[in-house]
Amino acid sequence: MKVVVRAFAVAGVTALLGLMAAAAPASARVAPQPTVDLQPVAGLAPDGRSIGVQVLASCPERWIVVEAVLTVSQPGASGQASFPLTCLGSMQMFAVAVPSSGAAFQLGEANVSASVVIERGRIVRADDSQVVPVQPTVLVELAETAQLESGGGAVMIDVTVACPAGTTGLASSLVVSQGGRSIGSGTYVPVCDGSRHTFTVRVEATQGMYELGLAQAVTFANIEYQGENFYGIDDDGALDIVS
């Protein structure tokens, strides 16, 4: 809603309007309201046991939250989860994992609804519902240590990846650098079946030589679903290179 504010040049008109507003009955004033706004996309956990949803919500100060709930449903699968809304008078963003109480969720679409109920002498509620696309989520986790190889010419490091069944793993990069003195990269291809898979990646130095001690690592795990690319990312600013 676009709000336009006009300044009146005549002070008398302004004063008259102020008196009218003060005299207006309480029922004519705008009552405080909660708001809830679902974001237009959801993410499927690799194992299908939950769907991640983002929601914006708010409620006026000094009100009490009775309920702040998200519901997700697909044919054969549904679930519900609450989110920790507090009445601060400002918008808050929540990322909520909604677990399935039945069969696993699937890629495709889902019916998502959100409701906020607040109380302060009376009950007020806000609702939103949408049909949203359910996209794959990629989980990726780097090991905390890497093994020094080839006299410092390379390191071996594990990376664990999980991606939903029905998606396809693509060539993914893993970069290890050390204090600006050395850097190198390696590749792996995620296996997408809903389970966690660990890959041992050889990272060969393309500049300088690796040494024992702390290093930095980052990886992008890439997958494809229906012609679109998705990725998960993990980085470790305190990777320990050991012998």
PyMOL commands that set and color helices and strands:
alter all, ss='L'
color gray80, all
select helices_A, chain A and resi 11-23+26-28+150-152
alter helices_A, ss='H'
color red, helices_A
select strands_A, chain A and resi 35-44+50-58+64-74+77-82+92-99+108-119+123-136+139-149+154-162+168-169+172-178+182-188+197-207+213-225+228-242
alter strands_A, ss='S'
color yellow, strands_A
deselect
rebuild
show_as cartoon
